[in-house]
Amino acid sequence: MTINEDIKKACEVLAKGGVILYPTDTVWGIGCDATNAEAVKRVYEIKKRADSKAMLVLVDSEAKVEFYVKDVPAVAWDLIELSTRPLTIIYDGARNLAPNLLAEDGSVGIRVTKEPFSKQLCFRFKKAIVSTSANISGQPSAANFSEISDEIKQAVDYIVENRRDESEKPKPSSIIKLGAGGTVKVIRE
C-alpha cells in the first residue's frame, strides 16, 4: 500500500469517528479526530484511562495552533521554531476541540509534527488528531510498532501500514507548559 493510500484510509476512518494506530514524530500513537468527543471517549476506553487526564494533539502547521488556542503566547513561536526535537506545548484557553480532551483547567497539549507521515496525515485530515502513546494506561509505552500489545491492536479500527518495520526506539516529546504572562514550565525534558 502506498503512503497516499494509507493516509486516505486513515482519514476515512478518522472522519467516521474511528480510532487509528499510527506512527508519529515520536512513538506510535492511538489517534482520533480531536474534535469528536465520542471518538476521544473511545481512546480513553482503549487505554483504560480516566478522562480527567488530558491527551495531546498533533497538527501539521503553526497556523493550526491558533485555531485551537484562544491566545497563543508569543514565546510559543520561538519555541516551535527553535526546537531541535519534537516539542509538545501545553496552552491555556483551548478551543474548537472535544471538551473531554482538555485538562480540567481548559488547557491542551499541542505538537506541530515535522515527521513526514504524521504531518501529511494531519494536513489531509484538516483537523487536529489525538496522539497518545499506544499502551494501556500505567504500562510502559511501546517504542515501536513491534512492542504494541495485541489488546491495543485489536481495539482500534485501523492500523497504519507505514513504518511498521522500524526498530528504532524514539523518545517521547519534550513537554513545556506556557502560562499567563509568558511563564514557561518544563514538564518533561
Z-matrix of the N, CA and C atoms (Angstrom, degrees):
N
C 1 1.459
C 2 1.531 1 108.92
N 3 1.322 2 116.72 1 134.26
C 4 1.460 3 119.82 2 179.23
C 5 1.533 4 109.97 3 -75.00
N 6 1.316 5 115.73 4 162.97
C 7 1.471 6 120.36 5 177.95
C 8 1.530 7 110.09 6 -59.64
N 9 1.340 8 116.84 7 -42.08
C 10 1.470 9 120.13 8 180.00
C 11 1.522 10 112.37 9 -61.78
N 12 1.337 11 116.83 10 -41.71
C 13 1.474 12 120.42 11 178.05
C 14 1.528 13 110.56 12 -65.01
N 15 1.326 14 115.29 13 -41.14
C 16 1.464 15 121.78 14 179.95
C 17 1.542 16 110.27 15 -61.83
N 18 1.332 17 115.93 16 -45.84
C 19 1.466 18 121.23 17 179.54
C 20 1.533 19 110.17 18 -65.68
N 21 1.329 20 116.94 19 -42.00
C 22 1.466 21 120.60 20 179.04
C 23 1.523 22 110.46 21 -59.72
N 24 1.327 23 117.57 22 -45.72
C 25 1.464 24 122.11 23 -179.55
C 26 1.534 25 109.91 24 -64.26
N 27 1.335 26 117.14 25 -44.63
C 28 1.470 27 120.82 26 179.23
C 29 1.528 28 110.34 27 -60.90
N 30 1.332 29 117.67 28 -41.97
C 31 1.475 30 121.77 29 179.08
C 32 1.524 31 111.22 30 -63.99
N 33 1.331 32 117.41 31 -38.98
C 34 1.469 33 120.98 32 178.21
C 35 1.525 34 110.58 33 -61.51
N 36 1.330 35 115.85 34 -44.01
C 37 1.473 36 120.93 35 179.67
C 38 1.535 37 110.02 36 -65.59
N 39 1.325 38 117.36 37 -44.83
C 40 1.471 39 121.77 38 178.52
C 41 1.534 40 111.08 39 -59.92
N 42 1.327 41 116.45 40 -43.18
C 43 1.471 42 121.51 41 -177.30
C 44 1.531 43 111.93 42 -64.31
N 45 1.332 44 116.83 43 -26.66
C 46 1.475 45 121.39 44 179.31
C 47 1.527 46 111.42 45 -90.01
N 48 1.347 47 117.25 46 7.42
C 49 1.461 48 119.98 47 -179.69
C 50 1.512 49 113.09 48 85.34
N 51 1.326 50 116.59 49 15.39
C 52 1.460 51 120.83 50 -179.13
C 53 1.520 52 112.81 51 -82.02
N 54 1.338 53 113.89 52 171.91
C 55 1.464 54 121.85 53 -179.28
C 56 1.523 55 108.42 54 -117.46
N 57 1.337 56 115.51 55 134.13
C 58 1.466 57 120.22 56 -178.82
C 59 1.528 58 110.71 57 -118.91
N 60 1.309 59 114.26 58 162.33
C 61 1.461 60 123.35 59 172.27
C 62 1.516 61 104.40 60 -115.66
N 63 1.343 62 117.19 61 123.54
C 64 1.465 63 118.07 62 -171.62
C 65 1.529 64 112.47 63 -149.31
N 66 1.347 65 116.44 64 154.79
C 67 1.464 66 120.54 65 178.09
C 68 1.528 67 109.87 66 -79.54
N 69 1.338 68 116.04 67 142.38
C 70 1.461 69 120.21 68 179.21
C 71 1.524 70 108.97 69 -123.18
N 72 1.319 71 115.74 70 -166.94
C 73 1.462 72 121.40 71 176.80
C 74 1.536 73 110.99 72 -76.56
N 75 1.331 74 117.19 73 -5.57
C 76 1.475 75 121.33 74 174.94
C 77 1.527 76 107.16 75 -126.20
N 78 1.328 77 117.54 76 -115.42
C 79 1.461 78 121.69 77 179.76
C 80 1.530 79 110.36 78 -86.29
N 81 1.337 80 117.70 79 170.61
C 82 1.467 81 120.94 80 174.35
C 83 1.510 82 108.17 81 -64.21
N 84 1.338 83 115.63 82 145.38
C 85 1.456 84 119.61 83 -177.18
C 86 1.514 85 112.94 84 -125.29
N 87 1.324 86 113.73 85 155.46
C 88 1.462 87 120.95 86 167.66
C 89 1.525 88 103.91 87 -93.21
N 90 1.321 89 116.99 88 129.98
C 91 1.454 90 119.31 89 -175.12
C 92 1.508 91 113.73 90 -134.56
N 93 1.336 92 114.14 91 158.42
C 94 1.464 93 122.15 92 174.26
C 95 1.523 94 107.31 93 -159.09
N 96 1.316 95 115.21 94 173.68
C 97 1.460 96 122.26 95 175.42
C 98 1.530 97 107.91 96 -63.29
N 99 1.309 98 116.89 97 116.94
C 100 1.469 99 121.85 98 -175.94
C 101 1.521 100 113.27 99 -71.00
N 102 1.341 101 117.53 100 -5.67
C 103 1.463 102 120.22 101 178.06
C 104 1.531 103 111.34 102 -101.49
N 105 1.314 104 118.07 103 -3.25
C 106 1.462 105 123.54 104 -174.93
C 107 1.536 106 109.87 105 -104.43
N 108 1.331 107 116.49 106 104.43
C 109 1.468 108 121.43 107 -175.70
C 110 1.529 109 112.82 108 -61.22
N 111 1.339 110 117.65 109 -36.12
C 112 1.475 111 120.08 110 179.19
C 113 1.530 112 110.84 111 -66.27
N 114 1.334 113 116.38 112 -41.54
C 115 1.465 114 120.44 113 178.51
C 116 1.530 115 110.23 114 -65.27
N 117 1.333 116 116.69 115 -41.71
C 118 1.472 117 121.36 116 178.21
C 119 1.531 118 109.57 117 -60.99
N 120 1.328 119 116.64 118 -41.95
C 121 1.469 120 121.52 119 178.54
C 122 1.529 121 110.47 120 -59.43
N 123 1.324 122 116.80 121 -41.60
C 124 1.479 123 120.05 122 178.35
C 125 1.515 124 111.61 123 -61.97
N 126 1.340 125 117.49 124 -38.79
C 127 1.472 126 119.84 125 179.18
C 128 1.530 127 109.86 126 -62.65
N 129 1.339 128 117.13 127 -44.20
C 130 1.467 129 119.88 128 176.62
C 131 1.531 130 110.43 129 -58.49
N 132 1.340 131 116.66 130 -41.51
C 133 1.465 132 120.77 131 179.99
C 134 1.528 133 111.34 132 -64.79
N 135 1.328 134 116.81 133 -43.26
C 136 1.469 135 120.92 134 178.96
C 137 1.527 136 110.29 135 -60.81
N 138 1.330 137 115.79 136 -41.69
C 139 1.471 138 120.35 137 -179.06
C 140 1.539 139 112.79 138 -80.25
N 141 1.346 140 115.79 139 -9.49
C 142 1.472 141 121.36 140 -176.13
C 143 1.525 142 109.18 141 56.10
N 144 1.314 143 114.60 142 48.91
C 145 1.460 144 122.29 143 -173.29
C 146 1.525 145 110.25 144 -122.81
N 147 1.313 146 115.88 145 141.15
C 148 1.465 147 120.39 146 177.31
C 149 1.522 148 109.06 147 -64.51
N 150 1.329 149 116.70 148 140.04
C 151 1.465 150 117.67 149 -178.24
C 152 1.526 151 112.76 150 -80.09
N 153 1.338 152 116.04 151 7.55
C 154 1.469 153 118.17 152 172.96
C 155 1.529 154 110.33 153 -82.01
N 156 1.333 155 116.40 154 -9.24
C 157 1.467 156 120.70 155 175.53
C 158 1.519 157 107.19 156 -96.17
N 159 1.298 158 116.88 157 117.24
C 160 1.465 159 121.20 158 -177.37
C 161 1.528 160 111.33 159 -70.83
N 162 1.333 161 115.17 160 158.59
C 163 1.465 162 120.84 161 174.76
C 164 1.523 163 108.09 162 -119.93
N 165 1.330 164 115.97 163 154.47
C 166 1.455 165 119.04 164 -179.29
C 167 1.517 166 110.93 165 -89.21
N 168 1.319 167 115.30 166 166.89
C 169 1.460 168 121.29 167 178.16
C 170 1.529 169 109.82 168 -127.30
N 171 1.316 170 114.36 169 152.96
C 172 1.467 171 121.17 170 175.18
C 173 1.517 172 109.13 171 -106.46
N 174 1.324 173 115.25 172 143.16
C 175 1.458 174 122.65 173 171.34
C 176 1.524 175 107.77 174 -133.27
N 177 1.325 176 116.32 175 163.02
C 178 1.463 177 120.32 176 -175.26
C 179 1.520 178 114.10 177 -95.32
N 180 1.349 179 117.66 178 -9.76
C 181 1.462 180 118.31 179 -177.55
C 182 1.524 181 111.43 180 -153.65
N 183 1.321 182 115.09 181 158.82
C 184 1.457 183 121.54 182 178.05
C 185 1.531 184 110.76 183 -60.66
N 186 1.341 185 117.60 184 -35.50
C 187 1.462 186 121.31 185 -178.67
C 188 1.528 187 111.61 186 -58.50
N 189 1.322 188 116.82 187 -34.57
C 190 1.472 189 120.14 188 -178.75
C 191 1.533 190 111.16 189 -68.48
N 192 1.328 191 117.71 190 -27.98
C 193 1.470 192 120.55 191 -180.00
C 194 1.532 193 109.00 192 -56.63
N 195 1.320 194 116.63 193 -43.53
C 196 1.471 195 120.85 194 -177.71
C 197 1.532 196 112.78 195 -64.83
N 198 1.324 197 117.30 196 -25.45
C 199 1.454 198 120.32 197 178.25
C 200 1.534 199 110.97 198 -72.28
N 201 1.336 200 116.45 199 -29.23
C 202 1.469 201 121.25 200 -175.45
C 203 1.531 202 114.26 201 -103.09
N 204 1.334 203 116.78 202 -3.45
C 205 1.469 204 120.85 203 -179.80
C 206 1.522 205 108.89 204 -131.09
N 207 1.346 206 116.42 205 129.75
C 208 1.475 207 120.90 206 -177.14
C 209 1.515 208 112.49 207 -59.81
N 210 1.329 209 116.40 208 -48.17
C 211 1.456 210 120.08 209 -173.42
C 212 1.523 211 108.86 210 -140.14
N 213 1.331 212 116.58 211 97.67
C 214 1.464 213 121.04 212 -177.19
C 215 1.532 214 108.87 213 -79.67
N 216 1.357 215 117.43 214 118.85
C 217 1.469 216 119.05 215 177.91
C 218 1.537 217 110.56 216 -60.83
N 219 1.311 218 116.74 217 141.63
C 220 1.470 219 121.66 218 -177.35
C 221 1.526 220 112.59 219 -55.35
N 222 1.325 221 117.29 220 -34.83
C 223 1.465 222 120.99 221 -178.10
C 224 1.537 223 111.24 222 -62.38
N 225 1.336 224 117.61 223 -24.00
C 226 1.472 225 120.53 224 -179.43
C 227 1.522 226 111.62 225 -58.97
N 228 1.340 227 116.08 226 -40.53
C 229 1.476 228 119.19 227 -177.33
C 230 1.524 229 110.70 228 -63.80
N 231 1.343 230 116.90 229 -39.89
C 232 1.472 231 120.15 230 177.87
C 233 1.522 232 110.62 231 -65.96
N 234 1.330 233 116.45 232 -43.35
C 235 1.466 234 120.03 233 -179.74
C 236 1.529 235 111.07 234 -60.86
N 237 1.334 236 116.78 235 -44.69
C 238 1.469 237 120.92 236 179.99
C 239 1.528 238 110.29 237 -63.31
N 240 1.328 239 115.58 238 -45.51
C 241 1.471 240 120.54 239 -176.68
C 242 1.526 241 112.26 240 -67.79
N 243 1.327 242 117.12 241 -39.62
C 244 1.462 243 121.00 242 -172.98
C 245 1.523 244 114.33 243 -89.40
N 246 1.323 245 117.49 244 -12.59
C 247 1.456 246 120.63 245 -177.88
C 248 1.527 247 110.70 246 -65.11
N 249 1.327 248 115.81 247 131.02
C 250 1.464 249 119.94 248 -179.49
C 251 1.524 250 111.88 249 -94.21
N 252 1.333 251 117.04 250 -10.45
C 253 1.468 252 120.18 251 175.88
C 254 1.530 253 108.74 252 -136.25
N 255 1.316 254 117.42 253 168.72
C 256 1.472 255 119.01 254 -177.36
C 257 1.531 256 112.26 255 -52.82
N 258 1.339 257 115.15 256 132.83
C 259 1.463 258 121.77 257 -176.06
C 260 1.521 259 110.06 258 -131.55
N 261 1.328 260 115.52 259 121.55
C 262 1.458 261 121.33 260 173.73
C 263 1.518 262 107.17 261 -98.16
N 264 1.325 263 116.00 262 128.16
C 265 1.460 264 120.65 263 177.88
C 266 1.525 265 107.96 264 -111.86
N 267 1.328 266 116.14 265 130.18
C 268 1.461 267 121.45 266 176.90
C 269 1.532 268 107.31 267 -93.71
N 270 1.314 269 114.65 268 120.68
C 271 1.463 270 121.99 269 -177.44
C 272 1.525 271 110.08 270 -110.58
N 273 1.321 272 116.27 271 143.58
C 274 1.457 273 121.35 272 169.85
C 275 1.528 274 107.88 273 -78.25
N 276 1.323 275 116.17 274 160.32
C 277 1.466 276 120.31 275 172.29
C 278 1.505 277 114.94 276 70.26
N 279 1.332 278 116.94 277 45.50
C 280 1.464 279 119.64 278 177.29
C 281 1.526 280 110.06 279 -66.90
N 282 1.332 281 115.31 280 150.37
C 283 1.471 282 120.87 281 177.47
C 284 1.527 283 108.77 282 -149.67
N 285 1.337 284 115.19 283 165.48
C 286 1.473 285 122.14 284 176.64
C 287 1.522 286 113.79 285 59.69
N 288 1.335 287 116.60 286 25.75
C 289 1.469 288 121.84 287 178.27
C 290 1.524 289 108.72 288 -127.80
N 291 1.326 290 116.90 289 161.92
C 292 1.461 291 120.78 290 177.27
C 293 1.532 292 109.01 291 -59.93
N 294 1.332 293 118.81 292 130.46
C 295 1.472 294 121.84 293 -177.46
C 296 1.535 295 113.46 294 -57.63
N 297 1.344 296 116.92 295 -34.33
C 298 1.469 297 120.08 296 -178.13
C 299 1.532 298 112.95 297 -77.74
N 300 1.302 299 116.29 298 0.64
C 301 1.470 300 121.22 299 176.03
C 302 1.530 301 111.25 300 -88.82
N 303 1.318 302 116.05 301 -23.04
C 304 1.459 303 121.45 302 -172.07
C 305 1.528 304 112.36 303 -84.45
N 306 1.317 305 115.59 304 156.09
C 307 1.461 306 121.11 305 173.01
C 308 1.528 307 107.87 306 -70.80
N 309 1.326 308 116.50 307 164.20
C 310 1.466 309 120.48 308 -178.00
C 311 1.525 310 112.64 309 -58.09
N 312 1.345 311 117.21 310 -28.74
C 313 1.472 312 120.09 311 -179.92
C 314 1.530 313 113.15 312 -85.78
N 315 1.351 314 116.83 313 7.34
C 316 1.460 315 120.50 314 178.15
C 317 1.514 316 114.16 315 82.54
N 318 1.334 317 116.76 316 10.97
C 319 1.467 318 119.88 317 179.61
C 320 1.529 319 110.69 318 -91.44
N 321 1.335 320 115.09 319 164.08
C 322 1.461 321 121.07 320 177.59
C 323 1.528 322 109.08 321 -146.58
N 324 1.326 323 115.51 322 145.55
C 325 1.462 324 122.03 323 174.71
C 326 1.517 325 108.99 324 -92.48
N 327 1.333 326 115.95 325 126.42
C 328 1.466 327 121.06 326 179.53
C 329 1.525 328 108.97 327 -127.16
N 330 1.346 329 115.29 328 135.68
C 331 1.459 330 119.49 329 175.39
C 332 1.525 331 108.49 330 -125.07
N 333 1.327 332 115.23 331 130.84
C 334 1.458 333 121.11 332 174.01
C 335 1.526 334 105.88 333 -86.62
N 336 1.330 335 116.37 334 109.52
C 337 1.459 336 119.74 335 -176.29
C 338 1.528 337 110.91 336 -81.63
N 339 1.319 338 115.25 337 139.75
C 340 1.467 339 120.67 338 177.45
C 341 1.530 340 110.23 339 -110.71
N 342 1.340 341 116.21 340 -6.96
C 343 1.471 342 121.15 341 -179.43
C 344 1.532 343 108.25 342 -70.25
N 345 1.344 344 118.00 343 133.33
C 346 1.465 345 120.81 344 -170.79
C 347 1.534 346 115.65 345 -55.12
N 348 1.333 347 119.54 346 -46.21
C 349 1.456 348 119.54 347 -175.84
C 350 1.527 349 112.04 348 -67.13
N 351 1.328 350 117.42 349 -53.56
C 352 1.470 351 119.45 350 -176.78
C 353 1.529 352 111.48 351 -67.35
N 354 1.322 353 117.44 352 -31.56
C 355 1.473 354 120.96 353 177.26
C 356 1.533 355 109.86 354 -64.38
N 357 1.334 356 116.53 355 -46.18
C 358 1.459 357 121.25 356 179.88
C 359 1.538 358 110.90 357 -66.78
N 360 1.334 359 116.38 358 -37.30
C 361 1.464 360 120.68 359 177.59
C 362 1.536 361 110.09 360 -61.82
N 363 1.321 362 117.31 361 -47.81
C 364 1.472 363 121.25 362 178.66
C 365 1.521 364 110.93 363 -63.23
N 366 1.337 365 116.84 364 -41.52
C 367 1.464 366 121.59 365 179.90
C 368 1.527 367 110.79 366 -61.66
N 369 1.329 368 116.49 367 -46.87
C 370 1.465 369 120.91 368 -177.32
C 371 1.527 370 111.83 369 -71.35
N 372 1.345 371 117.80 370 -33.38
C 373 1.466 372 120.70 371 -178.97
C 374 1.531 373 110.80 372 -76.60
N 375 1.329 374 116.66 373 -25.08
C 376 1.475 375 123.38 374 176.38
C 377 1.531 376 114.44 375 67.99
N 378 1.328 377 117.52 376 12.95
C 379 1.463 378 121.72 377 176.37
C 380 1.521 379 108.06 378 -140.81
N 381 1.329 380 115.61 379 163.11
C 382 1.463 381 120.23 380 174.19
C 383 1.530 382 108.74 381 -64.38
N 384 1.325 383 115.48 382 145.94
C 385 1.471 384 121.48 383 178.97
C 386 1.527 385 108.16 384 -120.39
N 387 1.327 386 115.59 385 130.06
C 388 1.466 387 120.08 386 176.10
C 389 1.524 388 108.65 387 -59.37
N 390 1.318 389 115.92 388 141.51
C 391 1.458 390 121.14 389 174.56
C 392 1.518 391 107.75 390 -138.31
N 393 1.321 392 115.31 391 105.87
C 394 1.459 393 120.68 392 176.61
C 395 1.513 394 107.69 393 -129.49
N 396 1.307 395 117.30 394 146.11
C 397 1.460 396 120.72 395 -174.34
C 398 1.527 397 111.51 396 -55.07
N 399 1.337 398 115.10 397 144.12
C 400 1.466 399 122.00 398 -174.52
C 401 1.527 400 110.69 399 -83.59
N 402 1.328 401 114.91 400 71.01
C 403 1.462 402 120.54 401 178.57
C 404 1.527 403 109.13 402 -153.13
N 405 1.340 404 114.70 403 162.16
C 406 1.460 405 119.95 404 172.41
C 407 1.529 406 106.08 405 -73.94
N 408 1.325 407 117.07 406 138.71
C 409 1.464 408 121.50 407 -178.03
C 410 1.535 409 110.46 408 -52.47
N 411 1.328 410 115.71 409 132.31
C 412 1.461 411 121.17 410 179.26
C 413 1.518 412 113.66 411 93.51
N 414 1.337 413 117.53 412 -16.40
C 415 1.468 414 120.83 413 176.98
C 416 1.525 415 108.75 414 -93.65
N 417 1.348 416 117.07 415 159.98
C 418 1.468 417 119.25 416 -179.54
C 419 1.530 418 111.63 417 -60.59
N 420 1.332 419 116.07 418 145.55
C 421 1.463 420 120.59 419 176.44
C 422 1.523 421 109.62 420 -68.03
N 423 1.318 422 116.30 421 144.95
C 424 1.462 423 121.19 422 175.38
C 425 1.525 424 107.79 423 -80.81
N 426 1.321 425 116.67 424 122.48
C 427 1.467 426 120.03 425 -178.31
C 428 1.526 427 111.51 426 -73.78
N 429 1.317 428 116.57 427 -32.69
C 430 1.455 429 119.94 428 178.60
C 431 1.530 430 109.08 429 -145.72
N 432 1.321 431 116.87 430 177.29
C 433 1.460 432 121.08 431 -172.04
C 434 1.531 433 112.60 432 -57.78
N 435 1.331 434 117.00 433 -39.92
C 436 1.473 435 120.29 434 -176.25
C 437 1.527 436 112.97 435 -63.52
N 438 1.329 437 117.71 436 -19.01
C 439 1.469 438 120.80 437 -178.76
C 440 1.533 439 113.30 438 -93.72
N 441 1.326 440 117.64 439 -2.10
C 442 1.469 441 120.42 440 -179.42
C 443 1.526 442 109.05 441 -76.44
N 444 1.326 443 116.36 442 132.87
C 445 1.468 444 120.83 443 -177.20
C 446 1.529 445 111.48 444 -68.80
N 447 1.339 446 114.85 445 152.37
C 448 1.468 447 120.13 446 176.44
C 449 1.517 448 110.76 447 -61.58
N 450 1.330 449 117.23 448 -32.35
C 451 1.462 450 121.28 449 179.72
C 452 1.531 451 110.55 450 -58.65
N 453 1.324 452 116.33 451 -43.74
C 454 1.470 453 120.68 452 178.20
C 455 1.527 454 109.95 453 -68.35
N 456 1.336 455 116.96 454 -46.70
C 457 1.471 456 120.74 455 -178.12
C 458 1.524 457 111.48 456 -58.54
N 459 1.324 458 117.07 457 -37.80
C 460 1.467 459 120.71 458 -177.78
C 461 1.531 460 112.10 459 -77.11
N 462 1.319 461 117.30 460 -20.66
C 463 1.468 462 120.92 461 -175.52
C 464 1.525 463 113.62 462 -84.06
N 465 1.327 464 117.65 463 -20.41
C 466 1.465 465 120.10 464 -176.98
C 467 1.529 466 111.35 465 -90.29
N 468 1.333 467 116.01 466 164.91
C 469 1.461 468 121.40 467 -177.65
C 470 1.528 469 113.35 468 -89.66
N 471 1.327 470 116.46 469 -23.48
C 472 1.466 471 119.65 470 -179.34
C 473 1.522 472 109.39 471 -153.09
N 474 1.324 473 115.65 472 136.45
C 475 1.469 474 121.52 473 175.50
C 476 1.524 475 107.35 474 -113.89
N 477 1.319 476 115.64 475 119.58
C 478 1.459 477 121.57 476 179.16
C 479 1.531 478 109.63 477 -59.62
N 480 1.336 479 115.98 478 138.43
C 481 1.471 480 121.80 479 179.77
C 482 1.531 481 111.82 480 -77.82
N 483 1.324 482 115.52 481 -33.05
C 484 1.459 483 122.11 482 -172.42
C 485 1.533 484 112.29 483 -64.70
N 486 1.315 485 117.56 484 139.75
C 487 1.473 486 125.86 485 172.18
C 488 1.539 487 115.08 486 66.48
N 489 1.302 488 118.15 487 18.17
C 490 1.470 489 119.95 488 179.53
C 491 1.518 490 113.43 489 -67.07
N 492 1.335 491 117.25 490 -29.18
C 493 1.466 492 120.12 491 -173.64
C 494 1.528 493 114.54 492 -88.58
N 495 1.318 494 118.27 493 2.86
C 496 1.470 495 120.41 494 179.99
C 497 1.528 496 110.62 495 -70.72
N 498 1.331 497 115.91 496 144.18
C 499 1.471 498 119.62 497 -178.41
C 500 1.523 499 112.79 498 -116.65
N 501 1.342 500 116.79 499 -0.92
C 502 1.467 501 119.05 500 178.11
C 503 1.524 502 109.01 501 -61.29
N 504 1.317 503 114.98 502 159.10
C 505 1.464 504 120.88 503 177.46
C 506 1.529 505 108.30 504 -118.92
N 507 1.336 506 116.06 505 82.95
C 508 1.464 507 119.13 506 -178.07
C 509 1.522 508 111.53 507 -66.87
N 510 1.315 509 115.08 508 153.99
C 511 1.467 510 120.43 509 177.08
C 512 1.517 511 109.79 510 -85.62
N 513 1.347 512 116.03 511 153.20
C 514 1.465 513 117.98 512 171.52
C 515 1.531 514 108.94 513 -64.59
N 516 1.307 515 116.74 514 166.43
C 517 1.461 516 120.60 515 -178.93
C 518 1.521 517 111.41 516 -71.19
N 519 1.314 518 115.15 517 160.93
C 520 1.461 519 120.81 518 166.85
C 521 1.519 520 106.16 519 -72.82
N 522 1.330 521 117.21 520 150.37
C 523 1.462 522 120.28 521 178.10
C 524 1.524 523 109.00 522 -128.62
N 525 1.335 524 114.92 523 128.07
C 526 1.467 525 121.81 524 178.33
C 527 1.525 526 107.67 525 -126.65
N 528 1.329 527 116.98 526 136.23
C 529 1.472 528 120.88 527 175.01
C 530 1.519 529 108.60 528 -104.18
N 531 1.337 530 115.57 529 125.79
C 532 1.463 531 121.00 530 177.13
C 533 1.516 532 107.76 531 -99.98
N 534 1.327 533 115.60 532 125.74
C 535 1.458 534 119.91 533 -179.23
C 536 1.516 535 112.14 534 -109.57
N 537 1.313 536 113.90 535 -174.81
C 538 1.460 537 120.50 536 179.75
C 539 1.539 538 109.75 537 -59.91
N 540 1.307 539 116.52 538 143.63
C 541 1.457 540 121.50 539 178.64
C 542 1.508 541 114.21 540 70.97
N 543 1.346 542 116.80 541 15.60
C 544 1.454 543 120.14 542 176.74
C 545 1.519 544 114.88 543 81.14
N 546 1.340 545 118.62 544 16.90
C 547 1.466 546 119.63 545 177.00
C 548 1.522 547 109.11 546 -67.20
N 549 1.327 548 115.50 547 139.05
C 550 1.465 549 122.18 548 -178.42
C 551 1.515 550 108.40 549 -119.85
N 552 1.335 551 116.17 550 124.78
C 553 1.456 552 120.63 551 177.72
C 554 1.518 553 108.81 552 -124.28
N 555 1.345 554 116.51 553 123.54
C 556 1.452 555 120.83 554 178.41
C 557 1.529 556 108.82 555 -80.18
N 558 1.324 557 117.15 556 120.54
C 559 1.465 558 122.18 557 179.44
C 560 1.531 559 109.44 558 -93.23
N 561 1.337 560 116.47 559 -44.71
C 562 1.474 561 121.21 560 178.37
C 563 1.524 562 108.13 561 -144.63
N 564 1.341 563 115.74 562 125.26
C 565 1.479 564 119.39 563 -179.84
C 566 1.503 565 111.56 564 -77.88
